[in-house]
């Protein structure tokens, strides 16, 4: 599996960009999965639901399934969050995994940066950032600059960067 990250500060537009990239890549015959890192706690479950009651009773894992999808909820219960490679090992192989977050992980990343959010760019401190998608280019940036509003151009860059352009192994998913 090829990996490529989308990094940036909160509210920079990472999720919006990722949601635009996935259908473009799929239309090109590239099987895509995503991993989203939440910097804070999250919950997929609600009190009163059966699966919540299973977890609340102490189950380490609860697998919820239906004819449309399944989800595995794993409670860490005072254990550390698994590192990215361990999480990737749990995923079904695809052509490309887009990773949102995991700013400090050592994989190639595109930084989503907005000049008006008051945050310094990440690229000077992260050697794994290989390009910037922005509305206004940051000063002193020698990396490729991509227009934040042009998801197709960003998809072109990612596909070329990870080596999927013209790859006969890319599978068309119906």
Residue pairs with C-beta under 8 A, 6 or more apart in sequence:
1 88
1 91
1 93
1 94
1 95
1 96
1 97
2 95
2 96
2 97
2 162
2 163
2 164
3 88
3 96
3 97
3 99
3 107
3 108
3 162
4 96
4 97
4 98
4 99
4 107
4 108
4 109
4 110
4 158
4 161
4 162
5 98
5 99
5 100
5 101
5 102
5 105
5 107
5 108
5 109
5 110
5 128
6 14
6 17
6 18
6 21
6 98
6 99
6 100
6 109
6 110
6 112
7 14
7 101
7 102
7 103
7 109
7 110
7 111
7 112
7 122
7 126
7 129
8 14
8 111
8 112
8 113
8 122
9 113
9 117
9 119
9 122
10 39
11 117
12 112
12 113
12 114
12 117
12 119
13 112
13 114
13 148
14 100
14 101
14 112
15 36
15 100
17 112
17 133
17 148
17 151
17 154
18 34
18 98
18 100
20 151
21 98
21 151
21 154
21 155
21 158
22 32
22 34
22 98
24 151
24 152
24 155
25 32
25 96
25 155
25 158
25 159
26 32
26 173
28 155
28 159
28 170
29 170
29 171
29 172
29 173
30 95
30 96
30 159
30 164
30 170
31 94
31 95
31 96
31 170
31 171
31 173
32 94
32 95
32 96
32 97
32 98
33 91
33 92
33 94
33 96
33 97
33 98
34 97
34 98
34 99
34 100
35 84
35 87
35 88
35 91
35 97
35 98
35 99
35 100
35 101
35 102
36 100
36 101
37 99
37 100
37 101
37 102
38 101
39 101
44 71
44 73
45 51
45 52
45 55
45 62
45 73
46 52
47 56
51 62
51 64
51 73
54 62
55 62
55 73
55 75
59 75
60 74
60 75
60 77
61 72
61 73
61 74
61 75
62 72
62 73
63 70
63 71
63 72
63 73
64 70
64 71
64 72
64 73
65 71
84 99
84 102
84 105
84 107
88 97
91 97
95 164
95 167
95 169
95 170
95 171
96 158
96 162
96 164
98 158
99 105
99 107
99 109
103 109
103 122
103 126
104 126
105 128
106 128
107 128
108 128
108 130
108 161
108 162
109 126
109 128
109 129
109 130
110 129
110 130
110 131
110 132
110 133
110 146
110 154
110 157
110 158
111 121
111 122
111 123
111 126
111 129
111 131
111 132
111 133
111 134
112 133
112 134
112 148
113 119
113 121
113 122
113 123
113 132
113 133
113 134
113 138
114 134
114 135
114 136
114 148
115 134
115 135
115 136
115 138
116 135
116 136
121 132
121 138
121 141
122 129
123 129
123 132
123 138
123 141
123 143
129 143
130 143
130 144
130 161
131 143
131 144
131 145
131 146
131 157
131 161
132 138
132 141
132 143
132 144
132 145
132 146
133 146
133 147
133 148
133 154
134 145
134 146
134 147
134 148
135 147
135 148
135 149
137 145
144 157
146 153
146 154
146 157
147 153
159 165
164 170
